[in-house]
Amino acid sequence: MAQLLARVYGSYRLHPLAAITRLSVLWTLFVAGVMVALHVSTSYIIAQIWSAPPCLTAAGKGYFYVGNIVGDLLGGTAKA
């Protein structure tokens, strides 16, 4: 396999660099990055909205962070 890669890409060490140049790989990286960014920003914003003193305690705010993560994991496994 290494010889085939060396023939195609010049060196098997450059194989990841050659893979990144493919449009499908770039699109997948972009979409994954956007999804992670949206998850983090949503978790942070929801927790900040409900963190006003009469609404939640510190533990309650933590449950909002964990709730988003659990929802993402359940949605991801149900989708797969």
N, C-alpha and C positions, 0 to 999 in steps of 0.2 A: 504494500500500500504506500509506503514511504517513497518508493521509486516512482510510482505513478504520480504522486503529488509533486515530487521533485521535477518530473517531466512537465507537468501542467503549470505549476506555480513557480518553478525555479528552486524552491527550497521548502521542505515541509514545515520549517519554522515560520514561514510567512503565510501559512494556510489561514489562520484566523483573520489576518489583514485582508486576504482575498475574499473571505466570506462576508466581511463587513461591507464590501463594495456592492454586494447584491441588493437590489431594491427591496426584496421581500424581507431580508434581514434588517435593513434600515427601518422599514415600516414597523416591523415587530418591536424593535427597540424603542421607537418613538411612541407607539401605542402603550407599551408597558410602562414607559416613563411617565406618560400622561396619566395613566390609571393610578400609579403610585402617588403622584403629586396630588391628584384629586382626592385620594383617600386620606392623605396626611392633612391637607387643607380642610377637608370636611370634618375630620376628627377634631382638629384644633378649633375650628369656628364653632361647632356645636357645643363643645365643652366650654368655650368662652361665653357663649350666649347664656348658658344656664349656670354660670359660676357666680352670678350676682349674689350677694350675701343672703337675701331671704330665700333663695331657691335651693341651693345645694351645699352640702358640706364637701370637704376635700375628698372623702370616699365616694360620694355621689358623682363628683366630677370625674374621678377615675373610672367609674362604671361606664360613663359615656365614652371614654377612650376605648375601653375593653369591648364595649358593645359594638362599636364600628368594626373592630378587628374580627370579632366572632361572626358578625354578619357577613363580612367579606369572605371569610373562610367557608362558611356554610354555602354562600352563593357560588363560590368558585368550585366547590366539590359537587354541588347540585348541577352546575352547568357542564362540568366535565363528565 
